[in-house]
């Protein structure tokens, strides 16, 4: 009987020891977990301190709040471009496609020296010649053949339209250097201009601005 009691007491002691050991293990685990949390929280601050020490001797780059724009190269004038193509044998694009060299005499007035588009004021050509508008661009056709001159004129008109130039002057010459002393381009330039829908009017220039060897042209705004 006494041996049974002693055995039961031993079992109780073992059970108590096991519970205490389990409590010690759980307490140790909790402490380890708390230590990990403290380390995790301290890590960012340590990283920030390390970063600050690493960059404290760095020199900041100066920035500018503006964009540098280089001006675009200006295109060559139509006359210069036509001469270049003639020298190199390069074929021009067909900006003048559909433009004929004649057949518009019935649209001209003042003995073929002036033109006014049908929907423009009838006195537009007269006011143009009187200097109501100042020419903002000029094209000189001297030395160009008919095909080159046609391309140069149409390209010049398109360029002036793109840049907002309304009034311009085209010098076609008086024919002093041509065979028979007849101006080759005079009538053709008038025909080309009358076929461009953007042309409101044109008029032979005043003697001071070239006379019969030049035209003042007014484009639509």
MDAnalysis code that builds the backbone (N, CA, C; Angstrom):
import MDAnalysis as mda
import numpy as np

u = mda.Universe.empty(663, n_residues=221, atom_resindex=np.repeat(np.arange(221), 3), trajectory=True)
u.add_TopologyAttr("name", ["N", "CA", "C"] * 221)
u.add_TopologyAttr("resid", np.arange(1, 222))
u.add_TopologyAttr("resname", ["UNK", "UNK", "UNK", "UNK", "UNK", "UNK", "UNK", "UNK", "UNK", "UNK", "UNK", "UNK", "UNK", "UNK", "UNK", "UNK", "UNK", "UNK", "UNK", "UNK", "UNK", "UNK", "UNK", "UNK", "UNK", "UNK", "UNK", "UNK", "UNK", "UNK", "UNK", "UNK", "UNK", "UNK", "UNK", "UNK", "UNK", "UNK", "UNK", "UNK", "UNK", "UNK", "UNK", "UNK", "UNK", "UNK", "UNK", "UNK", "UNK", "UNK", "UNK", "UNK", "UNK", "UNK", "UNK", "UNK", "UNK", "UNK", "UNK", "UNK", "UNK", "UNK", "UNK", "UNK", "UNK", "UNK", "UNK", "UNK", "UNK", "UNK", "UNK", "UNK", "UNK", "UNK", "UNK", "UNK", "UNK", "UNK", "UNK", "UNK", "UNK", "UNK", "UNK", "UNK", "UNK", "UNK", "UNK", "UNK", "UNK", "UNK", "UNK", "UNK", "UNK", "UNK", "UNK", "UNK", "UNK", "UNK", "UNK", "UNK", "UNK", "UNK", "UNK", "UNK", "UNK", "UNK", "UNK", "UNK", "UNK", "UNK", "UNK", "UNK", "UNK", "UNK", "UNK", "UNK", "UNK", "UNK", "UNK", "UNK", "UNK", "UNK", "UNK", "UNK", "UNK", "UNK", "UNK", "UNK", "UNK", "UNK", "UNK", "UNK", "UNK", "UNK", "UNK", "UNK", "UNK", "UNK", "UNK", "UNK", "UNK", "UNK", "UNK", "UNK", "UNK", "UNK", "UNK", "UNK", "UNK", "UNK", "UNK", "UNK", "UNK", "UNK", "UNK", "UNK", "UNK", "UNK", "UNK", "UNK", "UNK", "UNK", "UNK", "UNK", "UNK", "UNK", "UNK", "UNK", "UNK", "UNK", "UNK", "UNK", "UNK", "UNK", "UNK", "UNK", "UNK", "UNK", "UNK", "UNK", "UNK", "UNK", "UNK", "UNK", "UNK", "UNK", "UNK", "UNK", "UNK", "UNK", "UNK", "UNK", "UNK", "UNK", "UNK", "UNK", "UNK", "UNK", "UNK", "UNK", "UNK", "UNK", "UNK", "UNK", "UNK", "UNK", "UNK", "UNK", "UNK", "UNK", "UNK", "UNK", "UNK", "UNK", "UNK", "UNK", "UNK", "UNK", "UNK", "UNK", "UNK"])
u.atoms.positions = np.array([
    [0.836, -1.194, 0.000],
    [0.000, 0.000, 0.000],
    [0.861, 1.229, 0.000],
    [1.896, 1.214, 0.837],
    [2.793, 2.354, 0.905],
    [3.528, 2.510, -0.418],
    [3.846, 1.420, -1.065],
    [4.547, 1.507, -2.363],
    [3.691, 2.149, -3.413],
    [2.359, 1.897, -3.370],
    [1.457, 2.512, -4.353],
    [1.385, 3.997, -4.145],
    [1.335, 4.423, -2.851],
    [1.281, 5.848, -2.550],
    [2.547, 6.551, -3.013],
    [3.665, 5.893, -2.786],
    [4.929, 6.503, -3.222],
    [4.972, 6.647, -4.736],
    [4.454, 5.657, -5.456],
    [4.445, 5.723, -6.929],
    [3.561, 6.840, -7.440],
    [2.392, 7.055, -6.785],
    [1.478, 8.125, -7.190],
    [2.111, 9.496, -6.956],
    [2.831, 9.610, -5.832],
    [3.500, 10.888, -5.543],
    [4.559, 11.188, -6.579],
    [5.256, 10.155, -7.003],
    [6.291, 10.355, -8.031],
    [5.674, 10.844, -9.338],
    [4.516, 10.263, -9.710],
    [3.854, 10.680, -10.961],
    [3.430, 12.143, -10.899],
    [2.922, 12.549, -9.704],
    [2.505, 13.941, -9.544],
    [3.696, 14.882, -9.694],
    [4.825, 14.454, -9.098],
    [6.027, 15.295, -9.205],
    [6.470, 15.429, -10.653],
    [6.439, 14.309, -11.372],
    [6.846, 14.357, -12.789],
    [5.918, 15.267, -13.595],
    [4.618, 15.163, -13.286],
    [3.644, 15.984, -14.014],
    [3.880, 17.464, -13.734],
    [4.157, 17.778, -12.440],
    [4.403, 19.161, -12.072],
    [5.664, 19.687, -12.740],
    [6.695, 18.849, -12.784],
    [7.943, 19.259, -13.429],
    [7.738, 19.513, -14.926],
    [6.904, 18.677, -15.535],
    [6.646, 18.848, -16.974],
    [5.911, 20.152, -17.235],
    [4.913, 20.501, -16.356],
    [4.183, 21.752, -16.519],
    [5.106, 22.957, -16.373],
    [5.998, 22.897, -15.374],
    [6.934, 24.002, -15.178],
    [7.876, 24.146, -16.359],
    [8.345, 23.006, -16.867],
    [9.240, 23.054, -18.032],
    [8.533, 23.664, -19.236],
    [7.220, 23.300, -19.395],
    [6.449, 23.848, -20.523],
    [6.278, 25.362, -20.366],
    [6.033, 25.835, -19.124],
    [5.866, 27.264, -18.879],
    [7.160, 28.019, -19.179],
    [8.285, 27.404, -18.779],
    [9.588, 28.039, -19.060],
    [9.813, 28.154, -20.549],
    [9.456, 27.090, -21.282],
    [9.650, 27.113, -22.743],
    [8.764, 28.166, -23.400],
    [7.485, 28.278, -22.937],
    [6.570, 29.278, -23.512],
    [7.050, 30.697, -23.225],
    [7.566, 30.903, -21.962],
    [8.058, 32.225, -21.605],
    [9.273, 32.591, -22.455],
    [10.126, 31.618, -22.682],
    [11.311, 31.871, -23.514],
    [10.904, 32.208, -24.953],
    [9.869, 31.547, -25.459],
    [9.398, 31.808, -26.827],
    [8.816, 33.205, -26.939],
    [8.039, 33.624, -25.902],
    [7.463, 34.970, -25.920],
    [8.555, 36.034, -25.904],
    [9.569, 35.813, -25.096],
    [10.661, 36.774, -25.015],
    [11.406, 36.867, -26.340],
    [11.597, 35.702, -26.985],
    [12.279, 35.711, -28.283],
    [11.460, 36.466, -29.321],
    [10.124, 36.277, -29.284],
    [9.253, 36.975, -30.229],
    [9.305, 38.483, -30.008],
    [9.307, 38.914, -28.741],
    [9.380, 40.346, -28.438],
    [10.709, 40.944, -28.915],
    [11.783, 40.155, -28.757],
    [13.090, 40.632, -29.226],
    [13.092, 40.811, -30.736],
    [12.445, 39.884, -31.468],
    [12.388, 40.000, -32.935],
    [11.627, 41.256, -33.348],
    [10.509, 41.539, -32.640],
    [9.712, 42.731, -32.954],
    [10.537, 43.994, -32.734],
    [11.267, 44.033, -31.629],
    [12.097, 45.222, -31.359],
    [13.166, 45.397, -32.430],
    [13.746, 44.292, -32.868],
    [14.769, 44.376, -33.918],
    [14.179, 44.869, -35.229],
    [12.964, 44.344, -35.552],
    [12.322, 44.778, -36.803],
    [12.018, 46.262, -36.777],
    [11.579, 46.771, -35.645],
    [11.253, 48.190, -35.549],
    [12.506, 49.057, -35.594],
    [13.575, 48.558, -35.098],
    [14.810, 49.337, -35.069],
    [15.515, 49.346, -36.412],
    [15.236, 48.321, -37.242],
    [15.949, 48.189, -38.516],
    [15.756, 49.379, -39.443],
    [14.496, 49.855, -39.664],
    [14.332, 51.006, -40.557],
    [15.099, 52.230, -40.094],
    [15.090, 52.486, -38.755],
    [15.819, 53.639, -38.252],
    [17.312, 53.486, -38.492],
    [17.816, 52.266, -38.326],
    [19.232, 52.029, -38.592],
    [19.544, 52.211, -40.075],
    [18.617, 51.749, -40.945],
    [18.823, 51.921, -42.390],
    [18.841, 53.389, -42.763],
    [17.921, 54.175, -42.180],
    [17.866, 55.607, -42.471],
    [19.153, 56.287, -42.034],
    [19.636, 55.934, -40.840],
    [20.881, 56.519, -40.356],
    [22.045, 56.173, -41.277],
    [22.069, 54.925, -41.731],
    [23.144, 54.501, -42.624],
    [23.074, 55.237, -43.959],
    [21.846, 55.432, -44.462],
    [21.672, 56.151, -45.734],
    [22.130, 57.606, -45.609],
    [21.740, 58.255, -44.502],
    [22.140, 59.645, -44.288],
    [23.655, 59.781, -44.229],
    [24.319, 58.842, -43.547],
    [25.772, 58.890, -43.480],
    [26.410, 58.689, -44.853],
    [25.758, 57.856, -45.688],
    [26.331, 57.553, -47.004],
    [26.229, 58.726, -47.973],
    [25.161, 59.536, -47.843],
    [24.937, 60.609, -48.816],
    [25.294, 61.984, -48.275],
    [25.794, 62.064, -47.032],
    [26.035, 63.387, -46.457],
    [27.127, 64.150, -47.201],
    [28.023, 63.448, -47.916],
    [29.080, 64.129, -48.659],
    [28.759, 64.285, -50.141],
    [27.566, 63.848, -50.554],
    [27.196, 63.934, -51.975],
    [26.825, 65.371, -52.331],
    [27.072, 65.736, -53.606],
    [26.738, 67.073, -54.106],
    [25.470, 66.983, -54.933],
    [24.402, 67.715, -54.570],
    [23.145, 67.640, -55.340],
    [23.307, 68.202, -56.745],
    [22.564, 67.637, -57.685],
    [22.586, 68.093, -59.072],
    [21.601, 69.234, -59.229],
    [22.052, 70.327, -59.827],
    [21.170, 71.470, -60.056],
    [20.264, 71.178, -61.241],
    [18.993, 71.389, -61.080],
    [18.024, 71.151, -62.149],
    [17.457, 72.467, -62.623],
    [17.019, 72.491, -63.900],
    [16.392, 73.681, -64.461],
    [14.986, 73.330, -64.916],
    [14.057, 74.216, -64.656],
    [12.659, 73.988, -65.021],
    [12.348, 74.537, -66.406],
    [13.273, 74.391, -67.332],
    [13.030, 74.861, -68.685],
    [13.566, 73.854, -69.687],
    [12.982, 73.867, -70.853],
    [13.362, 72.945, -71.926],
    [14.115, 73.731, -72.984],
    [15.288, 73.253, -73.329],
    [16.055, 73.923, -74.361],
    [15.483, 73.548, -75.727],
    [15.184, 74.564, -76.509],
    [14.654, 74.339, -77.855],
    [15.610, 74.963, -78.860],
    [16.109, 74.140, -79.730],
    [16.975, 74.665, -80.775],
    [16.117, 75.077, -81.969],
    [16.364, 76.257, -82.489],
    [15.554, 76.697, -83.628],
    [15.730, 75.779, -84.824],
    [14.615, 75.479, -85.467],
    [14.676, 74.613, -86.648],
    [15.346, 75.345, -87.797],
    [16.066, 74.590, -88.605],
    [16.730, 75.196, -89.753],
    [15.682, 75.724, -90.735],
    [15.919, 76.928, -91.213],
    [14.981, 77.522, -92.155],
    [15.095, 76.817, -93.507],
    [13.963, 76.501, -94.144],
    [14.020, 75.852, -95.447],
    [14.532, 76.813, -96.505],
    [15.132, 76.267, -97.532],
    [15.603, 77.093, -98.633],
    [14.415, 77.693, -99.370],
    [14.616, 78.870, -99.955],
    [13.531, 79.494, -100.691],
    [13.171, 78.630, -101.894],
    [11.929, 78.722, -102.396],
    [11.535, 77.904, -103.545],
    [12.434, 78.096, -104.744],
    [12.875, 79.346, -104.995],
    [13.744, 79.584, -106.148],
    [15.091, 78.895, -105.974],
    [15.673, 79.002, -104.763],
    [16.949, 78.338, -104.498],
    [16.792, 76.829, -104.586],
    [15.691, 76.308, -104.073],
    [15.437, 74.869, -104.126],
    [15.289, 74.402, -105.569],
    [14.617, 75.193, -106.384],
    [14.445, 74.822, -107.795],
    [15.791, 74.789, -108.506],
    [16.652, 75.763, -108.223],
    [17.985, 75.784, -108.848],
    [18.825, 74.601, -108.377],
    [18.690, 74.252, -107.103],
    [19.437, 73.102, -106.583],
    [19.004, 71.824, -107.276],
    [17.689, 71.652, -107.447],
    [17.183, 70.454, -108.116],
    [17.639, 70.394, -109.561],
    [17.693, 71.549, -110.212],
    [18.152, 71.571, -111.603],
    [19.619, 71.160, -111.683],
    [20.425, 71.626, -110.731],
    [21.851, 71.314, -110.742],
    [22.118, 69.848, -110.425],
    [21.313, 69.262, -109.549],
    [21.523, 67.874, -109.132],
    [20.736, 66.873, -109.957],
    [19.779, 67.377, -110.768],
    [18.947, 66.464, -111.548],
    [17.833, 65.835, -110.744],
    [17.636, 66.300, -109.517],
    [16.589, 65.751, -108.653],
    [15.219, 66.195, -109.142],
    [14.263, 65.296, -109.122],
    [12.902, 65.611, -109.559],
    [12.117, 66.231, -108.406],
    [11.445, 67.337, -108.643],
    [10.664, 67.963, -107.565],
    [9.399, 67.177, -107.270],
    [8.884, 67.327, -106.051],
    [7.579, 66.734, -105.774],
    [6.538, 67.518, -106.565],
    [5.399, 66.952, -106.767],
    [4.410, 67.550, -107.656],
    [3.449, 68.453, -106.898],
    [4.010, 69.475, -106.242],
    [3.164, 70.462, -105.575],
    [2.356, 71.248, -106.596],
    [2.881, 71.317, -107.840],
    [2.205, 72.070, -108.898],
    [1.361, 71.172, -109.799],
    [1.080, 69.950, -109.344],
    [0.281, 69.035, -110.154],
    [-1.099, 69.633, -110.431],
    [-1.533, 69.546, -111.666],
    [-2.856, 70.040, -112.036],
    [-2.886, 71.514, -112.393],
    [-1.742, 72.212, -112.292],
    [-1.661, 73.633, -112.633],
    [-1.173, 73.757, -114.074],
    [-2.003, 74.345, -114.921],
    [-1.643, 74.495, -116.336],
    [-0.963, 75.839, -116.567],
    [-0.400, 75.990, -117.770],
    [0.336, 77.211, -118.102],
    [-0.532, 78.274, -118.763],
    [-1.808, 78.021, -118.939],
    [-2.650, 79.015, -119.601],
    [-4.117, 78.663, -119.446],
    [-4.929, 79.291, -120.299],
    [-6.351, 78.988, -120.304],
    [-7.158, 79.735, -119.274],
    [-6.596, 80.803, -118.705],
    [-7.336, 81.554, -117.681],
    [-7.444, 83.037, -118.058],
    [-7.200, 83.349, -119.319],
    [-7.217, 84.753, -119.734],
    [-8.558, 85.421, -119.429],
    [-9.637, 84.650, -119.506],
    [-10.963, 85.222, -119.255],
    [-11.171, 85.620, -117.792],
    [-10.300, 85.160, -116.900],
    [-10.421, 85.496, -115.482],
    [-9.666, 86.783, -115.126],
    [-8.854, 87.267, -116.050],
    [-8.015, 88.420, -115.767],
    [-8.727, 89.715, -116.130],
    [-8.241, 90.787, -115.554],
    [-8.792, 92.114, -115.830],
    [-7.643, 93.098, -116.035],
    [-7.990, 94.345, -116.357],
    [-6.970, 95.382, -116.578],
    [-5.943, 94.919, -117.612],
    [-6.469, 94.458, -118.770],
    [-5.594, 94.006, -119.861],
    [-4.650, 92.886, -119.426],
    [-5.168, 92.005, -118.571],
    [-4.393, 90.848, -118.147],
    [-3.399, 91.125, -117.041],
    [-3.428, 92.319, -116.471],
    [-2.460, 92.668, -115.419],
    [-3.006, 92.460, -114.016],
    [-4.268, 92.102, -113.884],
    [-4.864, 91.972, -112.546],
    [-5.849, 90.806, -112.522],
    [-6.128, 90.365, -111.309],
    [-7.074, 89.266, -111.106],
    [-7.721, 89.449, -109.732],
    [-9.032, 89.190, -109.661],
    [-9.756, 89.220, -108.402],
    [-10.642, 87.985, -108.329],
    [-10.515, 87.232, -107.265],
    [-11.338, 86.031, -107.117],
    [-12.811, 86.433, -107.067],
    [-13.683, 85.557, -107.546],
    [-15.092, 85.893, -107.718],
    [-15.762, 86.353, -106.435],
    [-15.348, 85.805, -105.288],
    [-16.009, 86.150, -104.036],
    [-15.296, 87.266, -103.270],
    [-14.274, 87.873, -103.883],
    [-13.550, 88.966, -103.238],
    [-14.113, 90.310, -103.686],
    [-13.806, 91.363, -102.937],
    [-14.276, 92.698, -103.292],
    [-13.676, 93.118, -104.629],
    [-14.456, 93.710, -105.515],
    [-13.967, 94.059, -106.858],
    [-12.762, 95.000, -106.861],
    [-12.607, 95.822, -105.830],
    [-11.502, 96.778, -105.803],
    [-10.265, 96.230, -105.098],
    [-10.241, 94.930, -104.834],
    [-9.111, 94.347, -104.102],
    [-7.804, 94.523, -104.858],
    [-7.811, 94.269, -106.178],
    [-6.584, 94.406, -106.970],
    [-6.106, 95.851, -106.977],
    [-7.027, 96.789, -107.096],
    [-6.647, 98.205, -107.120],
    [-6.034, 98.608, -105.774],
    [-6.646, 98.194, -104.672],
    [-6.118, 98.522, -103.351],
    [-4.763, 97.843, -103.132],
    [-4.606, 96.664, -103.706],
    [-3.337, 95.949, -103.595],
    [-2.216, 96.744, -104.254],
    [-2.487, 97.264, -105.450],
    [-1.474, 98.029, -106.176],
    [-1.186, 99.360, -105.484],
    [-2.172, 99.896, -104.799],
    [-1.999, 101.174, -104.108],
    [-1.247, 101.032, -102.780],
    [-0.894, 99.825, -102.436],
    [-0.108, 99.622, -101.218],
    [-0.925, 99.436, -99.963],
    [-2.199, 99.039, -100.139],
    [-3.045, 98.823, -98.965],
    [-2.485, 97.704, -98.082],
    [-1.799, 96.735, -98.691],
    [-1.134, 95.657, -97.959],
    [0.357, 95.704, -98.285],
    [1.179, 95.486, -97.312],
    [2.629, 95.477, -97.501],
    [3.107, 94.041, -97.753],
    [3.944, 93.872, -98.763],
    [4.457, 92.541, -99.091],
    [5.359, 92.033, -97.968],
    [5.081, 90.811, -97.522],
    [5.863, 90.212, -96.445],
    [6.845, 89.163, -96.924],
    [6.832, 88.845, -98.228],
    [7.761, 87.857, -98.778],
    [7.914, 88.115, -100.274],
    [9.033, 87.666, -100.823],
    [9.301, 87.906, -102.250],
    [9.935, 86.674, -102.880],
    [9.587, 86.433, -104.127],
    [10.150, 85.327, -104.901],
    [10.677, 85.874, -106.222],
    [11.950, 85.595, -106.506],
    [12.583, 86.049, -107.751],
    [12.772, 84.842, -108.666],
    [12.184, 84.902, -109.847],
    [12.200, 83.764, -110.774],
    [13.269, 83.895, -111.850],
    [14.090, 84.898, -111.786],
    [15.123, 85.083, -112.807],
    [16.024, 83.851, -112.898],
    [16.259, 83.395, -114.127],
    [17.149, 82.257, -114.358],
    [16.478, 80.908, -114.304],
    [15.182, 80.852, -114.004],
    [14.479, 79.574, -113.923],
    [13.748, 79.265, -115.222],
    [13.740, 78.006, -115.578],
    [12.938, 77.561, -116.713],
    [11.474, 77.451, -116.279],
    [10.603, 77.217, -117.270],
    [9.173, 77.243, -116.995],
    [8.792, 76.214, -115.928],
    [9.258, 74.981, -116.075],
    [8.888, 73.932, -115.117],
    [9.416, 74.249, -113.730],
    [10.648, 74.752, -113.663],
    [11.220, 75.122, -112.369],
    [10.451, 76.284, -111.743],
    [10.113, 77.274, -112.573],
    [9.406, 78.444, -112.075],
    [8.016, 78.073, -111.568],
    [7.325, 77.180, -112.270],
    [5.997, 76.758, -111.843],
    [6.063, 76.103, -110.466],
    [7.002, 75.208, -110.321],
    [7.159, 74.537, -109.028],
    [7.531, 75.539, -107.933],
    [8.410, 76.487, -108.269],
    [8.840, 77.477, -107.285],
    [7.675, 78.361, -106.856],
    [6.843, 78.785, -107.792],
    [5.714, 79.664, -107.468],
    [4.713, 78.954, -106.565],
    [4.332, 77.733, -106.934],
    [3.326, 77.014, -106.146],
    [3.864, 76.677, -104.755],
    [5.124, 76.294, -104.686],
    [5.722, 75.998, -103.379],
    [5.804, 77.268, -102.531],
    [6.119, 78.386, -103.187],
    [6.201, 79.674, -102.484],
    [4.843, 80.056, -101.909],
    [3.794, 79.889, -102.684],
    [2.454, 80.200, -102.190],
    [2.089, 79.330, -100.989],
    [2.368, 78.043, -101.094],
    [2.049, 77.137, -99.982],
    [2.844, 77.487, -98.729],
    [4.118, 77.872, -98.921],
    [4.950, 78.243, -97.779],
    [4.429, 79.514, -97.111],
    [4.027, 80.490, -97.919],
    [3.487, 81.732, -97.365],
    [2.181, 81.474, -96.613],
    [1.348, 80.594, -97.150],
    [0.110, 80.230, -96.456],
    [0.409, 79.617, -95.096],
    [1.396, 78.713, -95.082],
    [1.746, 78.046, -93.827],
    [2.301, 78.995, -92.789],
    [2.946, 80.075, -93.220],
    [3.551, 81.020, -92.290],
    [2.670, 82.231, -92.047],
    [1.482, 82.249, -92.643],
    [0.552, 83.341, -92.402],
    [0.882, 84.625, -93.130],
    [1.663, 84.546, -94.205],
    [1.998, 85.736, -94.995],
    [0.892, 85.955, -96.019],
    [0.223, 87.085, -95.956],
    [-0.911, 87.338, -96.850],
    [-0.492, 88.029, -98.139],
    [0.373, 89.019, -98.044],
    [0.756, 89.795, -99.224],
    [2.191, 89.448, -99.603],
    [2.433, 89.209, -100.871],
    [3.755, 88.818, -101.332],
    [4.025, 89.384, -102.724],
    [5.276, 89.341, -103.116],
    [5.680, 89.866, -104.424],
    [6.416, 88.785, -105.187],
    [6.044, 88.618, -106.455],
    [6.705, 87.651, -107.329],
    [7.321, 88.410, -108.499],
    [8.629, 88.274, -108.649],
    [9.360, 88.941, -109.725],
    [9.576, 87.931, -110.845],
    [8.926, 88.147, -111.993],
    [9.079, 87.225, -113.122],
    [9.932, 87.820, -114.229],
    [10.247, 89.078, -114.136],
    [11.107, 89.728, -115.136],
    [10.318, 90.337, -116.288],
    [11.018, 91.200, -117.015],
    [10.407, 91.900, -118.157],
    [10.824, 91.316, -119.495],
    [11.636, 90.296, -119.459],
    [12.000, 89.629, -120.695],
    [13.174, 90.216, -121.430],
    [13.921, 91.098, -120.803],
    [15.039, 91.725, -121.501],
    [16.129, 90.730, -121.868],
    [16.229, 89.664, -121.113],
    [17.273, 88.684, -121.404],
    [16.779, 87.486, -122.183],
    [15.531, 87.479, -122.605],
    [14.974, 86.335, -123.327],
    [14.983, 86.591, -124.831],
    [14.797, 85.526, -125.592],
    [14.791, 85.634, -127.044],
    [13.594, 86.479, -127.503],
    [13.861, 87.430, -128.356],
    [12.820, 88.301, -128.861],
    [12.383, 89.359, -127.873],
    [13.093, 89.446, -126.748],
    [12.801, 90.436, -125.707],
    [11.375, 90.297, -125.161],
    [10.854, 89.083, -125.221],
    [9.504, 88.828, -124.699],
    [9.603, 88.056, -123.375],
    [8.903, 88.508, -122.364],
    [8.952, 87.794, -121.073],
    [8.298, 86.426, -121.171],
    [9.076, 85.396, -120.898],
    [8.576, 84.026, -121.013],
    [7.596, 83.690, -119.885],
    [7.867, 84.159, -118.687],
    [7.102, 83.741, -117.513],
    [5.939, 84.672, -117.178],
    [5.883, 85.833, -117.769],
    [4.893, 86.834, -117.382],
    [3.464, 86.286, -117.405],
    [3.006, 85.798, -118.553],
    [1.635, 85.293, -118.673],
    [1.446, 83.989, -117.902],
    [2.498, 83.180, -117.858],
    [2.377, 81.884, -117.194],
    [2.196, 82.060, -115.682],
    [2.938, 82.997, -115.105],
    [2.788, 83.233, -113.669],
    [1.370, 83.683, -113.346],
    [0.810, 84.546, -114.162],
    [-0.564, 84.996, -113.958],
    [-1.544, 83.819, -114.029],
    [-1.297, 82.921, -114.983],
    [-2.164, 81.747, -115.133],
    [-2.057, 80.830, -113.911],
    [-0.844, 80.639, -113.420],
    [-0.668, 79.765, -112.250],
    [-1.386, 80.337, -111.031],
    [-1.229, 81.639, -110.840],
    [-1.832, 82.273, -109.671],
    [-3.359, 82.205, -109.724],
    [-3.928, 82.414, -110.902],
    [-5.389, 82.414, -111.042],
    [-5.988, 81.040, -110.767],
    [-5.166, 79.983, -110.839],
    [-5.664, 78.630, -110.605],
    [-5.540, 78.197, -109.140],
    [-4.885, 78.999, -108.346],
    [-4.755, 78.666, -106.925],
    [-5.941, 79.251, -106.159],
    [-6.772, 78.428, -105.548],
    [-7.967, 78.937, -104.857],
    [-7.640, 79.822, -103.659],
    [-6.404, 79.744, -103.144],
    [-6.042, 80.558, -101.983],
    [-5.691, 81.997, -102.368],
    [-5.534, 82.253, -103.675],
    [-5.181, 83.597, -104.131],
    [-6.447, 84.440, -104.252],
    [-6.518, 85.517, -103.480],
    [-7.673, 86.412, -103.557],
    [-7.562, 87.366, -104.739],
    [-6.375, 87.871, -104.962],
    [-6.185, 88.844, -106.040],
    [-4.702, 89.011, -106.312],
    [-4.397, 89.538, -107.517],
    [-3.032, 89.982, -107.803],
    [-3.106, 91.160, -108.751],
    [-2.022, 91.914, -108.749],
    [-1.962, 93.101, -109.590],
    [-0.521, 93.350, -110.005],
    [-0.372, 93.908, -111.191],
    [0.957, 94.317, -111.625],
    [1.501, 95.330, -110.628],
    [2.766, 95.214, -110.306],
    [3.363, 96.076, -109.296],
    [3.537, 97.499, -109.808],
    [3.703, 98.408, -108.891],
    [4.005, 99.788, -109.262],
    [5.428, 99.851, -109.817],
    [5.745, 100.922, -110.579],
    [7.109, 101.044, -111.118],
    [8.175, 100.951, -110.027],
    [7.893, 101.478, -108.864],
    [8.866, 101.436, -107.766],
    [9.108, 100.013, -107.286],
    [8.133, 99.109, -107.461],
    [8.247, 97.737, -106.970],
    [8.461, 96.712, -108.091],
    [8.809, 97.197, -109.267],
    [9.118, 96.269, -110.358],
    [8.282, 96.445, -111.597],
    [7.199, 97.194, -111.509],
    [6.362, 97.471, -112.678],
    [5.834, 96.210, -113.332],
    [5.954, 96.162, -114.652],
    [5.422, 95.023, -115.414],
    [6.235, 93.749, -115.224],
    [7.352, 93.855, -114.511],
    [8.173, 92.657, -114.281],
    [7.882, 91.968, -112.957],
    [6.839, 92.424, -112.260],
    [6.530, 91.828, -110.956],
    [5.040, 91.902, -110.685],
    [4.595, 91.040, -109.786],
    [3.196, 91.004, -109.372],
    [3.107, 91.104, -107.851],
    [2.106, 91.825, -107.386],
    [1.748, 91.821, -105.976],
    [0.574, 90.863, -105.803],
    [0.675, 89.971, -104.869],
    [-0.324, 88.903, -104.697],
    [-0.897, 88.988, -103.279],
    [-2.218, 88.832, -103.209],
    [-2.893, 88.815, -101.901],
    [-3.513, 87.430, -101.690],
    [-3.126, 86.810, -100.569],
    [-3.652, 85.483, -100.225],
    [-4.790, 85.608, -99.237],
    [-5.601, 84.582, -99.161],
    [-6.689, 84.579, -98.191],
    [-6.124, 84.512, -96.785],
    [-6.836, 85.123, -95.829],
    [-6.348, 85.157, -94.456],
    [-6.707, 83.907, -93.684],
])
